[in-house]
Each structure stands twice: as structure tokens, then as C-alpha cells.
Amino acid sequence: MATILSVSGSPSATSRTGRLLRHLDQRLIAQGHEVVPLDVRTVPAEALLGADFRHPAIVEATELFARADGIVVGTPVYKASYSGVLKALLDLLPQYALTGKTVLPLATGGSVAHVLAIDYALRPVLNSMGAAHIVQGWFTLDRDITAREDGSLTIAPDAAEALGQVVDQFSTALGRTPYLAAAS
């Protein structure tokens, strides 16, 4: 099937966002996709903040984006926008790094007041980077994600159902992307 880059834009090693993405990665793997995880927090800060385009970690991240057929971008919402660490990485990618890609934007946060961050903060950036198709994103409340010390995750039933639907729509859209790109 497709190669998917699953990008966690959380600065925290114990974030719900990162754990949620790794959980959703398993659904995509079960559907036959190859999933490559990328936790932006593992990219050296000096490379991100110093805008070092030649740093091996930035070169590697750029190559991961280039090789992927689809991208899942997950971020916690801070101050009604996506995380700064995610912005730092996106700023270092080529202008049209998402050309021909199908993208699934996901966000987590503490309040429904931030639900529009996907459409008003993240989606415009992804679109400006040339994404062929940005599928319907999803915002999950922190309270609907329970992370245990053993690494396991429990998602509230309604949130789990909605997340399953958006991931399945993304998976379906990946199968159509080559046809849409060829028809253009």
C-alpha cells in the first residue's frame, strides 16, 4: 500500500498527542500501510532553532517527507495554534514538501475552544506546502485520552470511533491520490 510519515509535533516525551499518533499508526499498519514515525522533539534543538538546513537530522526529516505518500501531522494546541516545535520543522522543509501528498491533520487540547486550530492555523500551512489532498482533520480532547505508565492508551469510545473514521478516510484517500495526481 502506501508509505505514511506519522509526525508528532509535541515537545513532550510523554505527550498524549505522540501516544495517540503511535496508537493510530497501528490501525494504518493493520490496513497494510508502512508507517514511519517522526517525533519532532527528537530533532536537535540547535538544528531547528538555528535553521540549519544542512544538519543531518533536518536532511533526514526532509527525505522522510519526500519518500512518504501520505503524512499524518499531530500536534497539541497551544495558544490556539499548533506547536512551535512543529512550526520550526515545517519552516525548514522545502516550500512544496507536501506536493502530491495526502495529509491528515490531527490535534489534541484541553478545551473545545481550540477545535478550530486545525482549520485556521494548521491547514493553511499544509495547503501552502502543496498538499494534494488534506482530508478532514480531527481534534481530540485531552480528557478523552488516557495514557498509562506502561505506554498503553485508552481513548473514550466516541473519540475512538471518530478517530477511526478519519484514519479510514485518510487510508482510502491514499489509494486515490495517484489517480488524482495523474488526472491533473
C-alpha positions as CSV (number, residue, x, y, z in Angstrom):
1,M,0.0,0.0,0.0
2,A,1.3,3.4,0.9
3,T,4.2,4.8,2.9
4,I,3.0,7.1,5.7
5,L,5.1,9.5,7.7
6,S,3.4,10.0,11.1
7,V,4.7,13.3,12.6
8,S,4.2,14.1,16.2
9,G,4.6,17.8,16.8
10,S,4.6,17.5,20.6
11,P,7.7,18.7,22.6
12,S,6.9,16.2,25.3
13,A,8.2,12.6,25.5
14,T,5.1,11.6,27.5
15,S,2.5,13.6,25.4
16,R,-0.9,12.3,24.7
17,T,-0.5,13.6,21.1
18,G,2.5,11.4,20.5
19,R,0.9,8.3,22.1
20,L,-2.3,8.9,20.2
21,L,-0.4,9.0,16.9
22,R,1.5,5.8,17.7
23,H,-1.8,4.2,18.5
24,L,-3.3,5.3,15.2
25,D,-0.2,4.1,13.4
26,Q,-1.2,0.6,14.4
27,R,-4.5,1.0,12.6
28,L,-2.7,2.1,9.5
29,I,-0.3,-0.8,9.7
30,A,-3.2,-3.2,10.1
31,Q,-4.6,-1.8,6.8
32,G,-1.3,-2.7,5.0
33,H,0.5,0.6,5.1
34,E,4.1,1.1,6.0
35,V,4.3,3.8,8.8
36,V,7.4,5.7,9.7
37,P,7.1,7.6,12.9
38,L,8.8,11.0,13.4
39,D,8.8,12.7,16.8
40,V,9.9,16.3,16.1
41,R,11.1,16.7,19.6
42,T,13.9,14.3,18.8
43,V,15.3,16.6,16.1
44,P,18.2,18.6,17.8
45,A,17.0,22.0,19.0
46,E,20.1,23.7,17.6
47,A,19.2,22.4,14.1
48,L,15.6,23.6,14.4
49,L,16.2,26.9,16.1
50,G,19.4,27.7,14.2
51,A,17.6,26.9,10.9
52,D,20.5,24.6,9.9
53,F,19.2,23.2,6.6
54,R,22.4,21.1,6.3
55,H,22.1,19.4,9.7
56,P,21.9,15.6,9.2
57,A,18.6,15.5,11.2
58,I,17.0,18.1,9.0
59,V,18.2,16.4,5.9
60,E,16.9,13.1,7.1
61,A,13.5,14.6,8.0
62,T,13.3,16.3,4.6
63,E,14.0,12.9,3.0
64,L,11.3,11.2,5.1
65,F,8.7,13.8,3.8
66,A,9.9,13.3,0.3
67,R,9.5,9.5,0.4
68,A,6.1,9.4,2.0
69,D,2.9,9.0,0.1
70,G,0.9,10.4,3.0
71,I,1.6,12.4,6.1
72,V,-0.2,12.3,9.4
73,V,0.5,15.5,11.3
74,G,-0.4,15.5,15.0
75,T,0.1,18.5,17.4
76,P,-1.0,19.6,20.8
77,V,-2.8,23.0,20.6
78,Y,-1.1,25.8,22.5
79,K,-2.4,29.4,22.3
80,A,-5.0,28.4,19.7
81,S,-2.3,27.1,17.3
82,Y,0.0,24.2,16.5
83,S,3.2,23.7,18.5
84,G,6.3,25.8,18.0
85,V,8.5,22.7,17.5
86,L,6.3,21.6,14.6
87,K,6.4,25.1,13.1
88,A,10.2,25.1,13.4
89,L,10.4,21.8,11.4
90,L,7.8,22.9,8.8
91,D,9.7,26.1,8.3
92,L,12.9,24.2,7.4
93,L,11.2,21.9,4.8
94,P,11.2,22.9,1.1
95,Q,8.3,25.2,0.2
96,Y,6.4,22.5,-1.6
97,A,7.4,19.5,0.5
98,L,3.9,18.2,0.5
99,T,3.3,18.3,-3.2
100,G,1.3,15.2,-4.3
101,K,0.8,14.1,-0.7
102,T,-2.4,13.2,1.1
103,V,-2.3,14.7,4.6
104,L,-4.3,14.0,7.8
105,P,-4.1,16.8,10.4
106,L,-4.8,15.9,14.0
107,A,-4.8,18.0,17.2
108,T,-5.2,17.5,20.9
109,G,-6.1,20.0,23.5
110,G,-7.7,20.8,26.8
111,S,-10.7,22.7,25.6
112,V,-13.1,22.7,22.7
113,A,-12.3,26.4,22.3
114,H,-9.2,25.2,20.3
115,V,-11.1,22.9,17.9
116,L,-10.7,25.4,15.0
117,A,-6.9,25.4,15.3
118,I,-6.7,22.6,12.7
119,D,-8.7,24.6,10.1
120,Y,-7.4,28.1,10.9
121,A,-3.8,27.5,11.9
122,L,-2.5,24.1,10.6
123,R,-4.5,23.5,7.4
124,P,-3.4,26.8,5.7
125,V,0.3,25.9,6.2
126,L,-0.2,22.4,4.9
127,N,-2.0,23.8,1.9
128,S,0.7,26.3,1.2
129,M,3.2,23.5,1.2
130,G,1.4,21.9,-1.8
131,A,-0.5,19.1,-0.2
132,A,-2.6,17.3,-2.9
133,H,-5.4,16.4,-0.5
134,I,-5.9,17.4,3.1
135,V,-8.5,15.1,4.5
136,Q,-10.9,16.1,7.2
137,G,-8.8,16.5,10.4
138,W,-9.8,15.7,13.9
139,F,-9.4,17.4,17.3
140,T,-9.4,15.2,20.4
141,L,-9.8,16.5,23.9
142,D,-7.1,15.6,26.3
143,R,-9.7,14.2,28.7
144,D,-10.7,11.6,26.1
145,I,-7.1,10.2,26.0
146,T,-5.8,8.2,29.0
147,A,-2.2,7.3,28.8
148,R,-0.9,4.7,31.3
149,E,2.6,4.3,32.7
150,D,3.1,1.1,30.7
151,G,2.6,3.0,27.5
152,S,-0.9,1.7,26.7
153,L,-3.6,4.1,25.7
154,T,-7.3,4.2,26.3
155,I,-9.5,6.5,24.1
156,A,-13.0,7.4,25.1
157,P,-15.5,5.4,22.9
158,D,-16.9,8.4,21.0
159,A,-13.5,9.8,20.3
160,A,-12.1,6.4,19.3
161,E,-15.0,6.0,16.8
162,A,-14.4,9.4,15.2
163,L,-10.7,8.9,15.0
164,G,-11.2,5.5,13.4
165,Q,-13.4,7.1,10.8
166,V,-10.9,9.9,9.9
167,V,-8.0,7.4,9.8
168,D,-10.0,5.2,7.5
169,Q,-10.9,8.1,5.2
170,F,-7.2,9.1,5.1
171,S,-6.3,5.5,4.2
172,T,-9.0,5.5,1.4
173,A,-7.8,8.8,0.1
174,L,-4.2,7.5,-0.1
175,G,-5.5,4.9,-2.6
176,R,-6.9,7.6,-4.8
177,T,-4.0,10.1,-4.7
178,P,-2.0,8.6,-7.6
179,Y,-5.1,8.7,-9.8
180,L,-5.9,12.3,-8.8
181,A,-2.3,13.4,-9.4
182,A,-2.2,11.7,-12.8
183,A,-5.5,13.2,-13.8
184,S,-4.3,16.8,-13.1
